[in-house]
Amino acid sequence: MRPTVPLKRVARMAYGDSLASEMRVDGDYPVVGSGGTSGSHLLSNFRAPGIVVGRKGSYGSVYWLPMGGFAIDTAYYIDERLTSADLRWLYYVLQAVDLKGPSQDVGVPGLAREAAYEVPVPVPPPLEEQRRIADFLDVEIARIDRLVDLRCLQLLRLEERAYAAVSETLIPGILGFSRSSGPWPWLPTMADDRPLVRLGYVCRLQNGLTVDSKRDLSGDVVTRPYLRVANVQAGYVDLDSVVEVTVPRDIANRTSLRPGDVLMTEGGDLDKLGRGTVWRGELPDCLHQNHVFALRPEPDRLDGDYLALMTRTLHGRCYFESTGSRTTNLASTNSSKIMSFPIPLPSVAAQRALAGEAQAVIENSQAAKRLLERQLGLLSERRQALITAAVTGQFDVSTASGRNTTEGISA
């Protein structure tokens, strides 16, 4: 293990510059802040190659800019004028040390330069050895990063495959080229035993509770758990943070959830709009916010799981994305559009069988996803351990092949 010295003995960090979006001129230099690259600019404010270190927000993040760039005022930069060390070696050193310790700023999290200067870093070996370490890590980290990219691609393909399989299971032919001539051009011609039915004909919609600080609470009131938009996710209900609300009993009775209700949010990201989640009665006497709709299917005509899964098909996504109202960052729907959702309606027994098939596909996909995410975690740990071991002198890179760094994880 190499001895350590404060970072200020090895390098200095310069503040980035303010660069408003209207002042940017597209060019060859990436604009880099604490969150990474955000566009390009005609000019660079540091020499190539360089290192950018996050100062505000994602403070402590470290980026390598081989061709230079423009560091904005949420970041620091280091170039050849600010250190006598090999910059690639220093880049790896900054990833090995803890620059993401306690924030030094109040409000927006931040890394104070004076605090960063006191962080212990390995004493720089001779320049030739610094370059050998950097060369070794360039090769081995690239190998790990390629595996990470492959795993991320596999996760994306897995999600796409599950989406396609669920769509085709619930609506056979939807992935083909045959299309109906009706108002929903993405749908295939429906079989006679699966007529398209407006959701409002087989389901009732319950509006939720509007929180009002001025509401009179002097009479018969109750305190109940209360679901907000943040609690309703695609395919599950997040109960990690559930608040309680006190309301008159009659209002609580009108906005209480029942097991089997299908929850839908009024607004959010466009690709999540209209996704349904079945309420299983996880919390007794639970209420729901006015921005969360509770759909109550007629049990002898519509299965709740079938409805929730239908909203996650290609048909569901096309319908809600085409009918949603959009703003700059968000989209919204309303009760009328939800109740107008056209749903293929086979018998309830057939609905339950189809929902079971689709759910099996989702569960298999989730099991594979967990394995891939575990491998990503292992790759991240190995990446960090290899960098730390190399820059702190725990092994001699001139005799190490690094071929065991991804042992047990194949492409």
C-alpha positions in Angstrom: 0.0 0.0 0.0 1.3 3.4 -0.9 1.4 6.2 1.7 -1.1 9.0 1.2 -0.9 12.8 1.0 -3.7 15.4 0.8 -5.0 16.0 -2.7 -3.8 19.6 -2.6 -0.2 18.2 -2.7 -1.0 16.4 -6.0 -3.4 18.7 -7.9 -5.4 21.9 -7.8 -9.0 22.2 -9.1 -10.3 25.3 -11.0 -13.9 26.4 -11.0 -16.0 25.9 -14.1 -17.6 28.9 -15.8 -21.2 30.0 -16.1 -22.7 29.2 -19.5 -26.4 30.0 -20.1 -28.1 27.9 -22.7 -28.8 30.9 -24.9 -25.1 31.7 -24.9 -24.1 28.2 -26.2 -23.0 27.8 -29.7 -23.0 24.1 -30.9 -19.4 23.0 -31.5 -16.9 20.2 -30.9 -16.5 20.5 -27.1 -18.9 18.8 -24.7 -20.4 21.0 -22.0 -19.9 19.1 -18.7 -21.4 19.7 -15.3 -21.8 17.6 -12.1 -24.4 15.4 -13.9 -22.3 14.8 -17.0 -22.5 16.1 -20.5 -25.3 18.4 -21.4 -24.8 19.6 -25.0 -21.8 21.1 -26.8 -20.1 24.4 -27.3 -17.8 26.1 -29.8 -15.1 26.8 -27.1 -13.3 24.9 -24.4 -12.3 26.4 -21.1 -9.6 23.8 -20.2 -6.9 22.0 -22.1 -7.2 18.5 -23.5 -7.1 16.0 -21.9 -8.9 17.0 -18.8 -10.8 15.9 -15.7 -14.1 17.3 -14.5 -15.3 16.9 -10.9 -18.8 17.5 -9.8 -19.2 20.4 -7.4 -23.0 20.9 -6.9 -25.8 18.3 -7.1 -24.0 15.1 -8.1 -20.9 16.3 -6.3 -17.8 14.1 -6.3 -18.7 12.6 -9.8 -15.6 12.3 -12.0 -15.5 12.6 -15.8 -12.6 12.1 -18.3 -12.6 14.5 -21.3 -9.8 13.3 -23.7 -10.5 16.0 -26.2 -11.2 18.8 -23.7 -14.5 20.5 -23.1 -16.4 23.3 -21.3 -16.8 22.8 -17.5 -19.8 24.8 -16.3 -20.1 26.3 -12.8 -21.5 23.2 -11.1 -18.1 21.5 -11.6 -14.3 21.9 -11.2 -11.8 21.0 -13.8 -8.2 19.8 -13.8 -5.8 19.9 -16.7 -2.1 19.8 -17.3 -1.6 23.3 -15.8 -3.0 22.2 -12.4 -1.0 19.0 -11.7 2.3 17.4 -12.4 0.8 13.9 -12.2 -0.2 11.9 -15.2 -3.8 13.0 -15.8 -5.1 9.5 -16.6 -3.6 8.1 -13.4 -5.1 11.0 -11.5 -8.5 10.3 -13.1 -8.4 6.8 -11.7 -7.2 8.0 -8.3 -10.1 10.4 -8.0 -12.5 7.5 -8.6 -10.8 5.4 -5.9 -11.0 8.0 -3.1 -14.1 9.3 -1.3 -15.1 12.6 -2.9 -18.7 11.9 -2.1 -18.5 12.2 1.7 -20.6 14.6 3.7 -21.8 17.6 1.8 -20.0 20.8 2.8 -22.8 23.1 1.6 -26.3 23.9 3.1 -29.2 23.6 0.6 -28.0 22.1 -2.6 -25.5 19.3 -1.8 -22.0 20.4 -2.8 -18.2 19.6 -2.6 -16.2 22.5 -1.2 -12.8 22.8 -2.8 -11.0 23.2 0.5 -12.6 20.0 1.8 -11.7 18.2 -1.4 -8.1 19.3 -1.0 -7.8 17.5 2.3 -8.9 14.1 0.9 -6.0 11.7 1.2 -4.8 10.3 -2.1 -1.9 7.9 -2.8 1.6 9.4 -3.1 2.2 9.6 -6.9 4.8 7.0 -8.0 7.2 7.9 -10.8 5.5 9.1 -14.0 6.5 6.0 -15.9 4.7 3.9 -13.3 1.7 6.2 -13.3 1.4 5.6 -17.0 1.7 1.8 -16.6 -1.1 1.9 -14.1 -3.3 4.0 -16.3 -2.6 1.8 -19.4 -3.5 -1.3 -17.4 -6.7 0.2 -16.1 -7.7 1.6 -19.5 -7.7 -2.0 -20.8 -9.3 -3.7 -17.9 -11.9 -1.1 -17.1 -12.9 -1.1 -20.8 -13.4 -4.8 -20.6 -15.7 -4.4 -17.6 -17.5 -1.5 -19.1 -18.2 -3.6 -22.3 -19.8 -6.3 -20.1 -21.8 -3.6 -18.3 -23.1 -2.3 -21.7 -24.1 -5.8 -22.7 -26.0 -6.3 -19.5 -27.8 -3.0 -19.9 -28.7 -4.0 -23.4 -30.0 -7.3 -22.2 -32.1 -5.6 -19.6 -33.6 -3.4 -22.4 -34.3 -6.4 -24.6 -35.8 -8.3 -21.8 -38.2 -5.5 -21.0 -39.1 -5.2 -24.7 -39.7 -9.0 -25.0 -41.9 -9.1 -21.9 -43.9 -6.1 -23.2 -44.4 -7.8 -26.6 -45.3 -11.2 -25.1 -47.9 -9.7 -22.7 -49.4 -7.7 -25.6 -49.6 -10.7 -27.9 -51.0 -12.9 -25.1 -53.9 -10.6 -24.3 -54.5 -9.4 -27.9 -53.4 -12.0 -30.4 -52.2 -10.5 -33.7 -51.4 -7.0 -32.3 -47.7 -7.4 -33.3 -48.6 -8.4 -36.8 -49.3 -6.3 -39.9 -53.1 -6.9 -40.1 -54.9 -3.9 -38.8 -58.6 -3.1 -38.2 -60.3 -0.3 -40.1 -61.9 1.1 -36.9 -60.9 4.2 -34.8 -58.0 2.3 -33.1 -55.6 1.6 -36.1 -53.1 -0.3 -34.0 -55.6 -3.1 -33.1 -56.0 -6.2 -35.3 -59.4 -7.4 -36.3 -60.9 -8.8 -33.1 -62.3 -12.3 -32.9 -66.0 -12.7 -32.4 -65.6 -14.0 -28.8 -63.5 -10.8 -27.9 -65.8 -7.9 -28.7 -64.3 -4.4 -28.0 -66.3 -2.9 -25.1 -66.0 0.6 -23.7 -64.6 0.3 -20.2 -67.4 2.4 -18.7 -69.9 -0.3 -19.6 -68.2 -2.9 -17.3 -66.6 -0.8 -14.7 -67.3 2.0 -12.2 -64.9 4.8 -11.5 -64.4 6.2 -8.0 -62.9 9.7 -7.6 -60.5 10.2 -4.7 -60.1 12.6 -1.8 -59.1 16.3 -2.2 -57.0 17.4 0.8 -58.4 20.7 2.1 -56.9 22.3 5.1 -60.0 24.4 5.6 -62.4 21.4 5.8 -64.5 21.4 8.9 -63.3 18.6 11.2 -65.5 19.3 14.2 -67.9 16.5 13.7 -67.6 12.7 13.2 -64.1 12.3 11.8 -61.7 9.4 11.1 -57.9 9.1 10.5 -57.0 6.8 7.7 -54.0 5.8 5.5 -54.0 7.7 2.2 -52.6 6.7 -1.2 -50.9 9.4 -3.3 -49.7 9.3 -6.9 -46.2 8.4 -5.7 -47.5 5.2 -4.2 -49.0 3.9 -7.4 -46.4 2.3 -9.6 -46.6 0.1 -12.7 -47.6 -3.3 -11.5 -47.3 -2.7 -7.8 -48.2 -0.3 -4.9 -45.3 1.3 -3.1 -46.1 1.4 0.6 -42.8 2.6 1.9 -44.1 6.1 2.5 -47.8 6.3 3.3 -49.3 9.3 5.0 -52.5 9.5 7.0 -55.3 12.0 6.7 -58.2 13.0 9.0 -61.5 13.6 7.2 -65.2 13.4 8.0 -66.5 9.8 8.1 -68.9 10.3 5.2 -66.0 11.5 2.9 -63.9 8.5 4.0 -66.7 6.1 3.1 -66.9 7.6 -0.4 -63.1 7.4 -1.0 -62.2 4.1 0.6 -60.5 1.5 -1.6 -61.7 -2.1 -1.9 -59.7 -5.2 -2.7 -59.8 -5.7 -6.4 -59.9 -2.0 -7.3 -57.6 -1.1 -10.2 -55.6 2.1 -9.5 -54.7 4.5 -12.2 -53.0 7.9 -11.9 -54.3 11.0 -13.5 -50.9 12.4 -14.5 -47.2 11.8 -14.8 -44.7 10.7 -17.5 -46.4 10.0 -20.8 -45.1 6.4 -21.1 -46.6 5.6 -17.6 -49.9 7.3 -18.2 -52.9 5.0 -17.6 -51.0 2.0 -16.3 -53.2 0.1 -13.9 -52.3 -1.6 -10.6 -54.6 -3.9 -8.6 -55.2 -3.0 -5.0 -55.1 -6.1 -2.8 -56.3 -4.5 0.4 -52.7 -4.2 1.7 -53.9 -1.5 4.2 -57.3 -1.7 5.8 -59.7 1.3 5.3 -57.2 3.0 3.0 -58.3 6.2 1.1 -57.0 7.5 -2.2 -56.0 10.9 -3.5 -58.1 12.7 -6.1 -55.3 12.3 -8.6 -55.6 8.5 -8.3 -58.6 6.9 -9.9 -60.1 3.7 -8.4 -61.7 1.5 -11.1 -64.1 -1.0 -9.7 -64.9 -3.8 -12.3 -68.2 -5.6 -12.4 -66.9 -9.0 -11.1 -69.1 -11.1 -13.4 -67.9 -9.2 -16.6 -64.4 -7.9 -16.0 -61.4 -9.3 -14.1 -59.3 -6.7 -12.4 -55.9 -8.3 -13.1 -56.9 -8.6 -16.8 -57.7 -4.9 -16.9 -54.5 -3.9 -15.2 -52.4 -6.0 -17.6 -54.4 -4.7 -20.6 -53.2 -1.2 -19.7 -49.6 -2.4 -20.1 -50.0 -3.8 -23.6 -49.2 -2.1 -26.9 -53.0 -1.3 -27.1 -53.0 0.3 -23.7 -49.9 2.4 -24.4 -51.2 3.6 -27.8 -54.6 4.5 -26.4 -53.4 6.5 -23.4 -50.4 8.1 -25.1 -52.6 9.2 -28.0 -55.5 10.5 -25.8 -53.4 12.1 -23.0 -53.0 15.8 -22.7 -49.4 16.9 -22.8 -47.4 19.7 -21.2 -43.7 20.3 -21.4 -42.7 17.6 -18.9 -45.9 15.8 -18.0 -49.0 14.2 -19.4 -52.5 13.7 -18.0 -55.7 11.9 -18.6 -59.2 12.1 -17.1 -62.1 10.0 -16.0 -63.9 10.4 -19.3 -60.9 9.1 -21.4 -60.3 6.2 -18.9 -63.9 5.1 -19.1 -63.8 5.3 -22.9 -60.8 2.9 -23.1 -61.9 0.1 -25.5 -61.1 -3.3 -24.0 -61.4 -6.7 -25.7 -63.9 -8.6 -23.5 -63.8 -12.4 -23.7 -65.5 -14.4 -20.9 -64.3 -13.8 -17.3 -62.9 -17.3 -17.2 -60.9 -16.6 -20.4 -59.8 -13.2 -19.0 -58.4 -15.0 -15.9 -56.6 -17.6 -17.9 -55.0 -14.9 -20.2 -54.1 -12.8 -17.2 -52.4 -15.9 -15.6 -50.4 -16.5 -18.8 -49.3 -12.9 -19.0 -48.4 -12.7 -15.3 -46.2 -15.8 -15.8 -44.3 -14.0 -18.6 -43.8 -11.0 -16.3 -42.6 -13.1 -13.4 -40.1 -14.9 -15.6 -38.9 -11.6 -16.9 -38.5 -10.2 -13.4 -36.5 -13.2 -12.3 -34.1 -12.7 -15.3 -34.0 -9.0 -14.5 -32.9 -9.7 -10.9 -30.0 -11.9 -12.1 -28.8 -9.3 -14.6 -29.0 -6.5 -12.0 -27.0 -8.7 -9.6 -24.3 -9.1 -12.2 -24.3 -5.3 -12.8 -23.8 -4.9 -9.1 -20.9 -7.3 -9.1 -19.3 -5.7 -12.1 -19.6 -2.3 -10.4 -17.9 -3.7 -7.3 -15.1 -5.3 -9.3 -14.5 -2.2 -11.3 -14.2 -0.1 -8.1 -12.0 -2.7 -6.4 -9.7 -3.0 -9.4 -9.1 0.7 -9.6 -8.5 1.1 -5.9 -6.1 -1.9 -5.8 -4.1 -0.6 -8.8 -3.7 3.0 -7.7 -2.9 2.2 -4.1 -0.2 -0.3 -5.1 -1.9 -3.5 -3.8 -0.4 -5.4 -6.9 2.1 -4.8 -9.6 0.3 -4.0 -12.8 3.4 -4.8 -14.9 2.9 -8.5 -14.0 -0.9 -8.6 -13.7 -3.0 -9.7 -16.7 -6.3 -8.6 -15.2 -8.0 -11.6 -16.9 -9.5 -12.7 -13.6 -11.3 -9.3 -13.1 -14.5 -10.6 -14.8 -14.1 -14.2 -13.9 -17.5 -15.9 -13.6 -19.3 -13.2 -15.7 -19.3 -14.0 -19.4 -20.6 -11.9 -22.3 
